[in-house]
């Protein structure tokens, strides 16, 4: 960078011997040497400009790669609550659009320093040629500070607004693409098109303000520069006419000044890119610097193995609004037991089971495994002992085999097939043309609901966890699929401690313990027949379904 800036300054310095020694004094020796000197200067300048650009831009890309990796790693480490509070599209915008703006600015930041060093070199030539002329040319620089500061503040503000709006656009896209069947089923294409166009227009208006400020920068800086150049031409021209300067001295000085204004103008443009990047960087580092709610203690246990029971001890839990969703939960489930949770919607059933893998931490009380508070167990160790099958089965846009083996990459194909047979999935998998290598599409869109559930069960069987959570695992299935899934679930829960949430009471009739929840409290507990006789809420739920 220093060599490039030095070569630029040297090119301006060579104007004096070019004019005075060749065109005015007519020195033949200088005429023979100077073309080669100029070529050598520009050869060196070009070589080091290439090296400077290649090295710094590569380094910039490496920095961005590391920031993107760090941001993604941070996203993965944040709690479920964080994802409840932020839309998927906005989060995607942080890692794509915001990081892209930072990426654009890194070469600009490097260029800013290079232009600054170039200005210093050219200013040195100007002062060397004539101090008075240099002061006259450079007195306008302080005038340029005010518009740069003013434009910078506006650009950063507008850019942040634009990035926030881009996040909202990404959110609309994500929702529309994910819910395209609903959009088409309700014939809402026109509405969605209008909704996107409305937010897109808002983004366009914000970006017009950015363009306006950015476009004003160059004309303002050029006008301020013209004041200095005008003064130099008048003052310097007057002294050339009166014999005070040689033409070579004056034009060497003018070359340095004109070459200096170009990097100064570039610096103002580069500053605009940096301001947009700063706004993006603020949004990126808001995530990277955010505190993790669910963390491991320094002395967390990493070798515990579930042996006896899971216990909730006076557990209370509230989301950010402060109202208790669970209030005074006390229960104990022994190894090998099936515990079911029933109650009206909003009673806290899903919240309760989500506390076991620490998707959320309890507000008060404790969840214990074999008498050990789960907050004292390393998260990875805790979650390795828990399997989940939920109503909203999530599958990846990958092969059947990789979906079943998710989290267990070391499993061989024989073990995967064995898990699939236990989940009643092997028959339909082998009916696919590519068998276990079939790509099932995003969220398993290419297969039926029952098939998705059985793949999820196969995944849980392969994981072989001692603790199992089933959250409405059969509620959205047809009769035939439910029968096959129920059989698979029976294979899954054997010899495991199982927590079941079910609206269909027929699926939990054989549970060892059934807990009835109402308004965040356990109001009754017992087996199916026992609860039919003593629990009004359970009897009401049963009659609603069967009578």
Secondary structure, 3 states (H helix, E strand, C coil): CHHHHHHHHHHHHHHHHHHHHHHHCCCHHHHHHHHHHHHHHHHHHHHHHHHHHHHHHHHHHHHHHHHHHHHHHHHHHCCHHHHHHCCHHHHHHHHHHHHHHHHHHHHHHHHHHHHHHHHHHHHHHHHHHCHHHHHHHHCCHHHHHHHHHHHHHHHHHHHHHHHHHHHHHHHHHHHHHHCHHHHHHCCCHHHHHHHHHHHHHHHHHHHHHHHHHHHHHHHHHHHHHHHHHHHHHHHHHHHHHCCCCCHHHHHHHHHHHHHHHHHHHHHHHHHHHHHHHHHHHHHHHHHHCCCCCCCCCCCCECCCCCCCEEEEEEEEEECCCCCEEEEEEEEEEECCCEEEEECCCCCCHHHHHHCCCCCCCCCEEEEEECCEEHHHECHHHHHHCEEEEECCCCCCCCEHHHHHCCCCCCCCHHHHHHHHHHCCCHHHHHCCCCHHHCECCHHHCCCCHHHHHHHHHHHHHHHCCCEEEEECCCCCCCHHHHHHHHHHHHHHHCCCEEEEECCCHHHHCCCCEEEEEECCEEEEEECHHHHHHHCHHHHHHHHHHHC
